[in-house]
């Protein structure tokens, strides 16, 4: 229709703030505590899927000292000279 203004574009959703790194702590009595970890309740399938997507987006995969110590290859030299 002439004279009709176009509908405004929807504003993009803000990017989630970067998650703080989760820390594993042990207290004086040997109990383990996780810092910067939260539990979320999903009341619907849509909420659960959104939380799964958010968790996957925030997931960080990195090497740890244990990764270096546990080499799955028992022979570090694949071509030994007999």
C-alpha positions in Angstrom: 0.0 0.0 0.0 1.4 3.5 -0.8 2.4 5.6 2.2 2.8 2.5 4.5 6.0 2.5 6.4 8.0 -0.8 6.5 8.0 -2.7 9.7 11.2 -2.1 11.8 13.7 -4.9 11.9 13.6 -6.8 15.2 16.5 -6.0 17.4 19.1 -8.8 17.7 19.3 -10.6 21.0 22.3 -9.5 23.1 25.2 -11.9 23.2 25.4 -13.8 26.5 28.2 -12.6 28.8 31.2 -14.9 28.8 30.9 -17.6 31.5 33.3 -17.5 34.3 35.6 -20.5 34.5 34.3 -23.3 36.8 36.7 -24.0 39.7 36.9 -27.1 41.8 37.7 -26.4 45.4 38.3 -28.6 48.4 37.5 -27.4 51.9 39.3 -28.2 55.2 37.0 -31.2 55.7 37.7 -32.7 52.3 34.4 -31.7 50.7 34.5 -30.6 47.1 32.8 -27.4 45.9 32.3 -26.0 42.4 32.6 -22.3 42.0 30.8 -20.5 39.0 28.5 -23.5 38.4 24.7 -23.2 38.3 21.8 -25.5 38.1 18.8 -24.6 35.9 15.3 -25.9 35.9 13.6 -26.4 32.6 9.8 -26.5 32.8 9.3 -27.1 29.1 11.0 -28.9 26.2 11.8 -25.5 24.6 13.5 -24.3 27.8 15.5 -27.5 28.0 16.6 -27.2 24.4 17.6 -23.6 25.0 19.6 -24.5 28.1 21.3 -27.3 26.1 22.2 -24.9 23.3 23.5 -22.3 25.8 25.6 -25.0 27.6 27.1 -26.2 24.3 27.8 -22.6 23.3 29.6 -21.8 26.6 31.5 -25.1 26.8 35.3 -24.8 26.7 37.5 -27.7 25.8 41.2 -27.4 26.7 44.1 -29.5 27.6 44.8 -30.3 31.2 47.9 -31.6 33.0 46.2 -35.0 33.3 45.8 -35.1 29.5 49.6 -34.8 29.1 50.3 -37.5 31.7 47.9 -40.1 30.2 49.1 -40.8 26.7 46.9 -43.5 25.1 49.8 -44.6 23.0 52.1 -46.9 25.0 54.9 -46.5 22.5 55.7 -42.8 22.0 58.1 -43.6 19.1 56.0 -45.1 16.3 59.1 -46.0 14.1 61.7 -47.4 16.4 64.9 -48.7 14.8 65.5 -52.4 15.7 
